Protein backbone atom coordinates (compact mmCIF):
# COMPACT_ATOMS: atom_id res chain seq x y z
CA UNK A 1 0.00 0.00 0.00
CA UNK A 2 2.84 2.39 0.79
CA UNK A 3 4.25 2.09 -2.74
CA UNK A 4 0.89 2.89 -4.29
CA UNK A 5 0.54 6.01 -2.17
CA UNK A 6 4.07 7.15 -3.08
CA UNK A 7 3.38 6.59 -6.77
CA UNK A 8 0.09 8.44 -6.52
CA UNK A 9 1.79 11.36 -4.76
CA UNK A 10 4.46 11.47 -7.49
CA UNK A 11 1.81 11.59 -10.20
CA UNK A 12 -0.11 14.28 -8.35
CA UNK A 13 3.04 16.35 -7.92
CA UNK A 14 3.90 16.00 -11.61
CA UNK A 15 0.39 17.09 -12.59
CA UNK A 16 0.80 20.41 -10.80
CA UNK A 17 -1.52 22.15 -8.38
CA UNK A 18 -5.13 21.05 -8.16
CA UNK A 19 -8.15 23.26 -8.66
CA UNK A 20 -8.72 23.21 -4.88
CA UNK A 21 -5.14 24.28 -4.17
CA UNK A 22 -5.33 27.18 -6.61
CA UNK A 23 -8.73 28.15 -5.23
CA UNK A 24 -7.46 28.14 -1.66
CA UNK A 25 -4.42 30.27 -2.52
CA UNK A 26 -6.56 32.68 -4.57
CA UNK A 27 -8.91 33.05 -1.61
CA UNK A 28 -5.96 33.74 0.67
CA UNK A 29 -4.71 36.44 -1.72
CA UNK A 30 -8.20 37.93 -1.86
CA UNK A 31 -8.36 38.13 1.92
CA UNK A 32 -4.90 39.76 2.12
CA UNK A 33 -5.45 42.58 -0.36
CA UNK A 34 -7.42 45.81 0.00
CA UNK A 35 -10.93 45.60 -1.43
CA UNK A 36 -10.25 47.92 -4.37
CA UNK A 37 -6.76 46.61 -5.21
CA UNK A 38 -7.41 43.74 -7.60
CA UNK A 39 -9.81 41.26 -9.06
CA UNK A 40 -10.80 37.65 -8.48
CA UNK A 41 -9.29 36.71 -11.83
CA UNK A 42 -6.04 38.41 -10.87
CA UNK A 43 -5.99 36.52 -7.57
CA UNK A 44 -6.62 33.23 -9.40
CA UNK A 45 -3.89 33.83 -11.97
CA UNK A 46 -1.39 34.88 -9.31
CA UNK A 47 -2.21 31.82 -7.19
CA UNK A 48 -1.85 29.53 -10.18
CA UNK A 49 1.46 31.13 -11.16
CA UNK A 50 2.84 30.89 -7.62
CA UNK A 51 1.89 27.24 -7.29
CA UNK A 52 3.18 26.33 -10.75
CA UNK A 53 6.47 28.12 -10.08
CA UNK A 54 6.79 26.15 -6.86
CA UNK A 55 6.66 22.86 -8.83
CA UNK A 56 10.36 23.03 -9.63
CA UNK A 57 10.87 19.89 -7.53
CA UNK A 58 11.91 21.72 -4.42
CA UNK A 59 10.66 21.12 -0.92
CA UNK A 60 8.88 24.45 -1.08
CA UNK A 61 6.39 22.95 -3.52
CA UNK A 62 5.46 20.22 -1.07
CA UNK A 63 5.09 22.80 1.68
CA UNK A 64 3.03 25.04 -0.59
CA UNK A 65 0.75 22.14 -1.59
CA UNK A 66 0.20 21.14 2.01
CA UNK A 67 -0.60 24.73 2.96
CA UNK A 68 -2.96 25.12 0.02
CA UNK A 69 -4.69 21.85 0.84
CA UNK A 70 -5.11 22.92 4.47
CA UNK A 71 -6.52 26.27 3.37
CA UNK A 72 -8.93 24.56 0.97
CA UNK A 73 -10.22 22.36 3.78
CA UNK A 74 -10.55 25.32 6.16
CA UNK A 75 -12.32 27.36 3.48
CA UNK A 76 -14.66 24.48 2.71
CA UNK A 77 -15.50 23.99 6.39
CA UNK A 78 -16.05 27.72 6.91
CA UNK A 79 -18.51 27.91 4.02
CA UNK A 80 -20.75 25.18 5.46
VOLO-253676 format. One record per residue (C-alpha): residue number from 1; residue in three letters; x, y, z. Coordinates in Angstrom, 3 decimals. Layout:
N
<pt pos="NUM" code="ala" u="X" v="Y" w="Z"/>
...
***
This chain:
80
<pt pos="1" code="unk" u="0.000" v="0.000" w="0.000"/>
<pt pos="2" code="unk" u="2.838" v="2.391" w="0.793"/>
<pt pos="3" code="unk" u="4.250" v="2.088" w="-2.741"/>
<pt pos="4" code="unk" u="0.895" v="2.889" w="-4.289"/>
<pt pos="5" code="unk" u="0.544" v="6.012" w="-2.169"/>
<pt pos="6" code="unk" u="4.067" v="7.145" w="-3.080"/>
<pt pos="7" code="unk" u="3.378" v="6.588" w="-6.767"/>
<pt pos="8" code="unk" u="0.088" v="8.441" w="-6.517"/>
<pt pos="9" code="unk" u="1.794" v="11.360" w="-4.764"/>
<pt pos="10" code="unk" u="4.457" v="11.471" w="-7.485"/>
<pt pos="11" code="unk" u="1.806" v="11.585" w="-10.202"/>
<pt pos="12" code="unk" u="-0.113" v="14.275" w="-8.346"/>
<pt pos="13" code="unk" u="3.042" v="16.350" w="-7.924"/>
<pt pos="14" code="unk" u="3.903" v="16.001" w="-11.608"/>
<pt pos="15" code="unk" u="0.394" v="17.090" w="-12.586"/>
<pt pos="16" code="unk" u="0.804" v="20.407" w="-10.798"/>
<pt pos="17" code="unk" u="-1.524" v="22.149" w="-8.384"/>
<pt pos="18" code="unk" u="-5.127" v="21.046" w="-8.164"/>
<pt pos="19" code="unk" u="-8.151" v="23.257" w="-8.657"/>
<pt pos="20" code="unk" u="-8.721" v="23.214" w="-4.884"/>
<pt pos="21" code="unk" u="-5.136" v="24.282" w="-4.167"/>
<pt pos="22" code="unk" u="-5.328" v="27.182" w="-6.606"/>
<pt pos="23" code="unk" u="-8.728" v="28.151" w="-5.231"/>
<pt pos="24" code="unk" u="-7.456" v="28.140" w="-1.659"/>
<pt pos="25" code="unk" u="-4.418" v="30.269" w="-2.522"/>
<pt pos="26" code="unk" u="-6.560" v="32.683" w="-4.568"/>
<pt pos="27" code="unk" u="-8.914" v="33.048" w="-1.609"/>
<pt pos="28" code="unk" u="-5.964" v="33.740" w="0.672"/>
<pt pos="29" code="unk" u="-4.710" v="36.438" w="-1.722"/>
<pt pos="30" code="unk" u="-8.202" v="37.934" w="-1.861"/>
<pt pos="31" code="unk" u="-8.364" v="38.128" w="1.924"/>
<pt pos="32" code="unk" u="-4.902" v="39.763" w="2.120"/>
<pt pos="33" code="unk" u="-5.451" v="42.576" w="-0.364"/>
<pt pos="34" code="unk" u="-7.416" v="45.807" w="0.003"/>
<pt pos="35" code="unk" u="-10.930" v="45.599" w="-1.433"/>
<pt pos="36" code="unk" u="-10.249" v="47.918" w="-4.372"/>
<pt pos="37" code="unk" u="-6.762" v="46.612" w="-5.210"/>
<pt pos="38" code="unk" u="-7.407" v="43.744" w="-7.599"/>
<pt pos="39" code="unk" u="-9.813" v="41.256" w="-9.063"/>
<pt pos="40" code="unk" u="-10.805" v="37.652" w="-8.482"/>
<pt pos="41" code="unk" u="-9.288" v="36.707" w="-11.831"/>
<pt pos="42" code="unk" u="-6.042" v="38.407" w="-10.873"/>
<pt pos="43" code="unk" u="-5.991" v="36.523" w="-7.572"/>
<pt pos="44" code="unk" u="-6.622" v="33.229" w="-9.395"/>
<pt pos="45" code="unk" u="-3.886" v="33.831" w="-11.966"/>
<pt pos="46" code="unk" u="-1.393" v="34.883" w="-9.310"/>
<pt pos="47" code="unk" u="-2.213" v="31.822" w="-7.188"/>
<pt pos="48" code="unk" u="-1.847" v="29.529" w="-10.182"/>
<pt pos="49" code="unk" u="1.462" v="31.134" w="-11.162"/>
<pt pos="50" code="unk" u="2.836" v="30.890" w="-7.624"/>
<pt pos="51" code="unk" u="1.894" v="27.235" w="-7.286"/>
<pt pos="52" code="unk" u="3.184" v="26.330" w="-10.754"/>
<pt pos="53" code="unk" u="6.471" v="28.120" w="-10.081"/>
<pt pos="54" code="unk" u="6.790" v="26.147" w="-6.864"/>
<pt pos="55" code="unk" u="6.663" v="22.863" w="-8.828"/>
<pt pos="56" code="unk" u="10.362" v="23.028" w="-9.626"/>
<pt pos="57" code="unk" u="10.870" v="19.894" w="-7.531"/>
<pt pos="58" code="unk" u="11.906" v="21.721" w="-4.424"/>
<pt pos="59" code="unk" u="10.657" v="21.118" w="-0.916"/>
<pt pos="60" code="unk" u="8.880" v="24.449" w="-1.078"/>
<pt pos="61" code="unk" u="6.386" v="22.954" w="-3.523"/>
<pt pos="62" code="unk" u="5.456" v="20.218" w="-1.070"/>
<pt pos="63" code="unk" u="5.086" v="22.797" w="1.680"/>
<pt pos="64" code="unk" u="3.030" v="25.039" w="-0.595"/>
<pt pos="65" code="unk" u="0.745" v="22.138" w="-1.589"/>
<pt pos="66" code="unk" u="0.204" v="21.136" w="2.012"/>
<pt pos="67" code="unk" u="-0.595" v="24.726" w="2.960"/>
<pt pos="68" code="unk" u="-2.959" v="25.123" w="0.016"/>
<pt pos="69" code="unk" u="-4.691" v="21.855" w="0.842"/>
<pt pos="70" code="unk" u="-5.106" v="22.916" w="4.473"/>
<pt pos="71" code="unk" u="-6.516" v="26.267" w="3.370"/>
<pt pos="72" code="unk" u="-8.929" v="24.562" w="0.975"/>
<pt pos="73" code="unk" u="-10.225" v="22.363" w="3.776"/>
<pt pos="74" code="unk" u="-10.547" v="25.318" w="6.156"/>
<pt pos="75" code="unk" u="-12.324" v="27.363" w="3.484"/>
<pt pos="76" code="unk" u="-14.659" v="24.477" w="2.709"/>
<pt pos="77" code="unk" u="-15.496" v="23.993" w="6.394"/>
<pt pos="78" code="unk" u="-16.053" v="27.724" w="6.906"/>
<pt pos="79" code="unk" u="-18.506" v="27.915" w="4.020"/>
<pt pos="80" code="unk" u="-20.746" v="25.182" w="5.460"/>
***
